[in-house]
Each structure stands twice: as structure tokens, then as C-alpha cells.
Amino acid sequence: MAIGNAFANLEGRRAVVTGASSGIGRAIARELATAGAQVVLHYANAARRSQIEQLASEIRSWGRSAA
């Protein structure tokens, strides 16, 4: 999970993260999920679909919602 919680308590909130398949977008998606947000993961390159699916699975394993 995340090293620190950069966001306040986001329970019950939704967040859309663009560029979530790698880099900063992926890190932000993890932080938002750790803070309690339901996360919608967006990616533009179909070749990165497996990375998005892996991230969504990881977030769900924490008991959070990711789509």
C-alpha cells in the first residue's frame, strides 16, 4: 500500500484518475484508494489494459472499489 496518506479521508467519494496505467497516475490512484475513494481508472493506450486490470485487482484486494 501507500507509504503515506497524501489525501484526507475520502470515504464515500469517487475519483477519476487519467493515466492510471503507470507513473504518477498509478501512484495517485493508489493513494486515493488508500484514502477511501472509489477509483475509476482511465487509460488511453489499449496495450496497457492488463496494467489497469492488475491495478484494479490490487485496489480491490484492499477492500476498495476500482473500475
N, C-alpha and C positions, 0 to 999 in steps of 0.2 A: 504494500500500500504506500501511500504518500509519506514523505519524510516529515512534512509539516502541514498544517492546515492553513492555507493561504486565504481561505474564504470563511465567512461566518456560517452559522448553521443555516443550511439551505433545505431543510426538511420540507417536503411538500411543494417545492419549486421545480420548475423544468428549465433545462438549459440546452441550447442547440450549439454544438461545437463543430465548426467547419475546420477542415484539415485535420480531422481526428485520427487519421491513419498513421501519423508519425510526428516526431518532433514536438514542438511546442503545443500543437493542438491535442496530441495524445496525452501529454502531461497535464494540460488544463482539464481535459475530460476526466482523468483520474482524480484530480483534486476536487472538482465539482462533485463527483460521485461520492468521494470520501466525506464531503461536507453534507451529503444527504440529498443532493439534487437528483431528479430523474434526468438522465442524459440522453439526448438524441445526437447520434454520431453521424457526421456528414463527411463524404469523401467524393472527389471528382474523378479519380482515376480507377476504372474498373479492375485494373490489375492489383489494386490494394484492398479488394473486398475481403480477402482472407485475413488481413491485418485488422480490419474493422470487426470482423466476426470474432477474432481472438480477443480483442479489447472488450467487446460487449460481453463475452463469456466471462472474462476476468472480473468485470464490474459486477455482473450478476452473482458471481461466486462470493462476493462480499455482502450479498443480500440487498443489493441496489438494483434499480431499473435502468436498462440501457437498450436502445433500439437503433 
